[in-house]
């Protein structure tokens, strides 16, 4: 059981949305809503790697060991579940990470391995692991390059950057240790929140991502894909 009320992940995310709408000024909410709509209208969801295609390989730095974790090595041990998340500043991402923490034993019973990938720095990933007691690797993806290979990376446009500044979320610092003044374009890159299941033949068996950051793949669907 994931939580005391046995709610689905989306139920818990919807509560965050309800609380946010009750607390945040409507004009700020409107900026975020417009940014989400604009991102959806780019057609990015059509670019997500599809089930049945070969997954890109990667070698990314682990938060706790600072060693490179290679997807090819992981796949020799079992099927791989990859969760792409935006950063520790995102309450939706944190809720999703905690859900997978609570489901980790169910993943292991199925012989699957789980990793979470973010463009945030290894140091920020390390903070995340310790703060939320995560039992799985958090891997740093600078500039969301690996996310881009999966078809889910995008660059935050200038008008939305000002929104993040207004709510005191420093994306360039979180992603690259930079300030707003010396931020690079790469430091403004994020992934769509996404989950992929890759079988031991390196074929994608499950793929889901959404331009709306408030919507996430349901873990029950991911577990079902592992059971097939």
Secondary structure, DSSP 8 states (H G I E B T S, - for coil): --STT---HHHHHHHHHHHHHHHS-HHHHHHHHHHHHHHHHTTGGGGS--TTSB----EEEETTT--EEEHHHHHTTS-EEEEE---TT-HHHHHHHHHHHHTHHHHHHTT-EEEEEESS-HHHHHHHHHHHT--SEEEE-GGGHHHHHTT-EEE--HHHHHHHHHTT--HHHHHHS--SSS--SGGGEEE--EEEEE-TTSBEEEEEE-SSTT----HHHHHHHHH-
